[in-house]
Amino acid sequence: MLNQPKTAEFLLKNLGSDRVVGVLKSILLDVAPEEEPRITNLIKTIVDLRTERNKILHWTWSKGLEDDEAISASARPFREFHYSSKKARQIQQSADEMANVSHALMEWQQFLHKRLARPSPDKPAPLTPPTSSPSP
């Protein structure tokens, strides 16, 4: 939304992250519909990594049976019980994938900037109130 910074600011401040990801997908598809498979794959990766990140950050973790292992459990009331374990290398792999996605997003930003770059259109004349004619 290079030419719409106020709109971008409003959306980022007022939409949840899931909806921001949906807006991102829509913007990319509007500008580059021929890239739909790549865009869809990028968005799916972002959604999957956000889910993984949320599990890592929001579940209760404790030391696992091995030195490089952590176990987690989500025992929220009235929710299904979840349990998982992660090795340090698995968490690092998720972090590396997040870095790759960040780099991919920067490349898409450059692509969009080139595709959308165009001279600014002439600005409309400012709206001025009509002047009243002096009474004869």
Buried (B, 14 or more C-beta within 10 A) or exposed (E): BEEEEEEBEEBEEEEEEEEBBBBBBEBBBEBBEEBEEEBEEBBEBBBEBBEBEEBBEEBEBEEBEEEEEBBBEBEEEEEEEEEBBBBEEBBEEBBEBBEEBEEBBEEBEEBBEEEEEEEEEEEEEEEEEEEEEEEE
